[in-house]
Amino acid sequence: MYQDKVLSFLSQPVLGLLVAAAFLAVMTLFFAYHDSYRDVGVDLIRGGDLEESPFEGTAKGRWRGIGEMVQWDARGGYQSSGGVRLGAGGRSTSSLNYSIINLEGSRLLRFSGRLHAEEIVKGEEGWNTARLVLSFIDPDGHRHEHDICEVTGSGGWRRCERVLAVPSRAVGAQVHAQNLAASGTLWVDDLQLVPAVEKSSTPVWRGLFGMLWGAILVYCAWASKLLDRPFGPAIIVVALVIIAGVAAPESTIDKIVRRGADRVNGLVLHAPPAVDAPVGRETVKSPALVRERSGGSSPWRFDVVLTVKKLGHFVLFGALALAAFWSTAHRGRSGPKQPARATDFATTAAALLLFGAAAEVVQFLTKSRTPSLTDWAIDALGIALGAAVALCAHQFLRAAALAPSRRA
C-alpha cells in the first residue's frame, strides 16, 4: 500500500516538470559561474589591450583597420583606457582585424574582448551588425567563422568570452571586431586570444551532469507515460533527433547542411556584394563568407547556413509540438472518451518549453556549442505553431465527426 502511494506520487507529470526545472536551473548556474578551462600560454594578440594605437609604433603592421570610420582613442576604451572606435552609417562600415599565422599547436583557444555599443541599428542582412568574430583558416584559405558575441542598441561595456576548439586543419586565425550595422558606433577594447586546456575536473562534472540530465529526461518520459500515449513513439523519435542535433559538434552540423544543399538541383548561394573600399586596394566584403563549396566556385554564406540551422530548430520543435498536442487531445484526461482539459494542454506546453530549455542547457556539456536564448525563442515559436495546427485540426475533425449525429 505504501509502495503504491510512493509510485503514484512519483508518476505525477507535474512533479517531473518541477524536478526538471530545478535541475536545469542548477546546471545553468553551475556552468555559468564555473570556468571549465585554464589558460596555458601567452596571449596570441599583441597589443590587444589597445593602450597604444594599433596602427603605430611596435604594433604597426600586425593590425588592419578597414573603413574610414576606424579610429584609436587614448581614452575611448574600458575605464577610460585606450580603445578603438568603429563607426557605421550609410554605406560606410568599419572593421578592426588581427591575423595570427601560427597557432602553436593549440587545441583550445579562449577568445575574449570588451564591446560598448552606441545606437547600433542592424541592417537588412544578418551580417549587418556589430560583433566579435574569430575565423580559423585552413590550408586552402577557407574561413570557418565563429561568432563570439553581437551587440545592438546602446549599453555599457560588455565583456564577451568563448572557448573554441581549434579545427584540426587550421593553420591560422583572424580576429575581427566589426561594425557592419546600418548606423551607430562600436567601441572595442581588451582583445585576447589565449591557448587553454580543460581542467582535470571538467570531464567529471560533464559526465555527472550528463548522466543526471539523461536520467531526468527518462524519468519525465516515464512519469508522463509517454510510451502508452498516442503517437508516443513518434514524440520520442523527434526528441532524440533534436538531442542529437544540439549535442553534435557545430562543424558536423555545418557539413551536413552544406552537403544537403549541394544535392538540391539549381541551388547557388552567392556572397553579398562589397559594401566599402576605403583602404587602398582592399575591399570590405561580407564577413559572412565562410568557405567555398567543394568542386564549385560559388562561395558559401555564413548567414545562409545559420538560417538553415535556425529553420531546423523551428521545424523540429513544430513537429514535436504537433505530435505532443495531438496526443494530448486524443488521450484525454482518463482515456479517449474523456476530453482533455485546459490544464492538460498547459502541462504539455510547459513540458515542451522545458525540453527546449534542456536542449540548450545540454550544450554546456560540449566543447563547440553554447546555449542560446535566441534558439530557445525560435523553439518556442515552433511549439506555438505546432500546437495551433494540432488543436485546430483536432477541433475540425471533432466537429466533422459530430455533424452526422446533429443532423439525425
N, C-alpha and C positions, 0 to 999 in steps of 0.2 A: 504493500500500500504506500509506504513512504517512498519507495523507489519510483512508483508510478507518478507520484506528485512531483518528484525531482525532474523526471524526464518530461513531464508536462510543462513544467516551468522553463526548462532549458530549450524546449522546442518552440517557444513563442518567437515569431519573426521579429517583433519589436525589440525583444531582448538582444537578438542577434545584431540588429541595427545599432543599438546603443553600444554594444561591445565593439563593433567595427568602427564606429565614430570615435570612441575613446582611444582605440589603438592607433588609428590614423593620426589623431592629434598628437599622441605621444611620439610616434615615429617621425612626424614632421618637425616637431620641436627638437628632437634629438639630432637629426641630421642638419637642421638649420644652424645649430649652435656648436655642433661637434665637427672639428676640422679633421677630415679623414686622411689628410696628406701633410707632409712636411717638406720644406724646401731643402734642396741638397746641392745647389750650385749658385753661381753668381748670376746676376741679372743680365740677360742677353740683350737688353736695350740700354745702350749707353746714352746718358743724358736724358733719361726718361722722366726725371724729376722736373725737367724744364726750368730749372733755376737760371740757366743761361739760354740764350737764343739757340734753337736747334739748327739755325741756318748760318751761324757764325762760329768762329773760334774752333775749338777741338772737335765739336760735334758736326761741323760743316761737312757735307758730303754723305753723311750717314742718314740724314733726314731729307725728305722731299715734300715740299708744300705744293699743292696743285690748286690753282684758283687765285683770283685777285684779292679775295677776302680772307686770306690766311695771314695772321699777324701775331707775333710774340709780344706779350705784355709782361713787364717785370713784376707787376703787382696784380695780374689778372687771374692767377691761379688760386688753388685752395689755401685758405687762411692768408690771403694777400701775398702768396709766394708767386714765382714765375709761372706763367701758363700761356697757352696758345688759344687764340680766338679764331673760330671758323664761322664765317658768315654765309648767308644764303639769301637769295632774293631774285625774282625774275628767272632768268636763265643762268644766273651765276651761282655756282656751288663751290665747295671747298673741301679739301682733304689733306690730312697730315699722315704721311706714310713712313714706315721704317722697315728696311729689308734686313733679314738675317740669313746669311749664306750658309752657315754651319750650325746645325742643331746639336752638335757634340754628343750624338748618340742618345739623346734624351728620349725617354718613353712617355713621360707625362710633363706637361707644362702648365704652370699657374699663370694665367694672364689676368691682370688687374689694372684698373685705372679709375680716375675720377672725372665725372662729367657734370656740367652745370648748364642747364637749358634756359634760354630766354626767348619766349614767344615762338617756339618751334612749331611750325604748321606743316603737317605731312602733305606730300604731293599726291598725284593721281596714282602713280605706280607704287608697288610695295617697297621698292628700294629707295623711294624719295623720302628719306627720313634722316634723323641724326642718330648715329650709333657707333659702337666699337666693334671691330671685326678682326678676327685672326684668320689668315689664309695660309694653308700649307701648300707647298708647291712640289709636284712630283718631277721625276727626271724628264718627262715630256713637256714640262712647262704648264701643265694643267693646274688650276687652283681648286682647292677644296675649302670652302668658306665655313666659318663658324661665327654666328652672331654671339657676342658677349652680352650686350645689352643695348637697349634702344630708349631714347628719351623724347618726349614731346611736351608741348606747352611750356610752362615756366616753373622753376623749382630750384631749391638749394642744391648744394653739391651732393652728388650721389656716387658712392663707391661701387663699382661693378667688379665682379671676380668670378672666374670659372676655371676649373682644372680640366684640361683636354688631353686625350690620348693622341700621341703623335702617330700618324699613319705610317705603316711600315715602309712605304716608298717615298716618304717625304725627304727632300734634300735641302729644303729651305722653308722660310716662312716670311710673311709680311704682316705687319701690324698696320691697321687702318683706323684712324679717327675721322669719321666722315660726317659732313653736313650737306646732304643732298636733298634737304627739305625744300618746300616751296618758299619758305621765308623763316627768319629767325636767326639766333646766334647760339653757337655751341662753344663752351669753354672746356678745355681739356688740360689735365694735369696728372702727375704721378703715374705714368705708364710703366708697367713692369711685366717682364716675361721671365719667369724663373723655373728651372728644372725642379721637378718634385717626384716624390715616391710615396706609395701608400704606407701609412703607419702599420706596424705589425698587428695592431688590434683591429684594423679595418675589416679584413676578411671575416673575423669572428663576429663583429657586430652585424655585418651584412648577412652572414649566414643565419644568425639568430633572428634578426628581423624578417628575413626572407621566409624562414620556417613558420614564424608566427603569422606573417601575412597570409601565407598559403593556408595554414590551419584555420584561420578565422574565416577565410572565404569558403572553405569546405563546410565549416560549422554553419555559416549563414545559408548555404545551399541546403544543408540538412534540415535546419530549422524551418525553412520555407517549404520543405517537402517538394523540392524542385523537380525531382525525377518522377513524381507522381502527378505533376501538373500537365495539362495540355500544352504541347509544344515545349515541354521542359528540356528534352534533349537538344532541340534547336537553340534554345536560350544558352545552354551550356557551351555548344559549339561556337556560337558567335562570341561569347565571353572569352573563350580560350583563344580565338583569333585575335581579339583585342589585346589580351595579355601578351601574346607572342609578339605582336607589333610594337607595343610600348617597351618591352624588355629587350628587344633585339638591338644590336648596335646601330647607331644612326647611319653609318656608312652603308650598312647592309640594306636598310630601307631605301636609301637613295639609289642604290644599284638596282633594286627591284623596280622602283618607279621608272628609272631610265630604260631598263630593258623592256618593261611592259609598253612604254611609249614607243620604243623603236619598232615594235611589232604592229603598231597601228598604221595602216596604209595612209600615206599622204601627210603624216604629222611632221611638221617642221617648226622648231622653236628658234626664234631669232633673238639675238641680244638687242636691247634697247639702243637707240641711237646715242651718239655722243652729245653731251649737254654743255660742254665748255671746252675751250682750247686756249687757255691764257698763258701757259708756260712753255715757251719755245716750241718744239715740235710735238710735245706731249699733248694728248687729248684726254680729258676726263670722260671715261666711259662708265657705264653702269657697273658697280661692284657686284652686281648680281651674276655676272658671268663666272661660272664655276669651272667648267671643263668642256671640251669638245666631244661630240659623240664619236665613238669609235667607228671608223670607216666612213665618216662623213665630215663635211666642213661646217655644218650649222652648229653654232655654239649653244650650249645649254644655258638656261637662265635659272639662277637660284630661286627667284621668286615663283617661277612656274612649278619647279619641283616642290617648293614649300606649299604652294596652293593645292597641289595634288595630295600631299600628305594631310593637310587640314581637311580637305574634302573627304579623305578616308576616315578621319575621326567622325565627321558628321554622318556619313553614310552608315558606318558600322554601329554607332550608337542609335541611329534612327532605326536600323533593323532590329537591334536588341530591344528597344522600347516597343516596337511594333509587336514582336513576339511576346514580350512580357505583359503588355496591357491586354493583348488578345487573350492570353492565357488567363489573366485575372478576370476578364469579363465572362469567359466561358466556364471557369471553375466555380465562380460564385462564392458565397460565404460558407456554405457547408456542402456544396456539390453543384452540379449543373442545373438543378431545379430551383436553387436559391439565387436570386440576382445579387450581384456584387454591390457592396455598399461604397459610399464615398471614401470611407476610411481604408478600404481595401486598395483603392486606386492611389490614395495618398501614401500608403505604405510601399506600394510598388514604385511610385515616383521617388520616394526617399531612398529606396534600395538602389535604384539606378543611378541617382546622383552620387550616392556614396561609392558605388562601384567605379564611377567616373573619377572620383577623387582618389580611390585606391589605385586605379590605373596610372594616375600621375605620380602618386607618392612612391610607387614601386620603382620609379626611375631613380630614386636615391640609391638604389642597390646596384646601379650600372655605372660604368666609367664614362660613357659618352652621352648620357641623356640627363636632362634636368626637368623637374616638374614645371608646368606652365599653367597659370590661371587662364590664359587665353585659350589653351587647348581644352581646359575643363569647361569654359563657357561655350565653346563650339560643341562639346559633348552634350551640354545641357540643351542647346538648340536642336540637336539631332534627336534627343529624348523627347522634347516637346512636339516635334513634328511626327515622330513615330507614334507617340501616344494619341495625338489628334487623329491620325489616319486610322489607328486601330479602333478607337472609340466611335468614330463616325461610321466606319464600316460595320461595326457591331450593331449600332443603332439602326442602320439601314436594313441589315439582314433581319434583325428582330422585328422591325416594322413590316417587312415583306412577309415574314412568317405569320404574323398576326392578322394580316389583311384578309385571308380567306375566312377565318373564323368570325371576323367582324361582319363580313358580307352575309354569312349564314345567319 
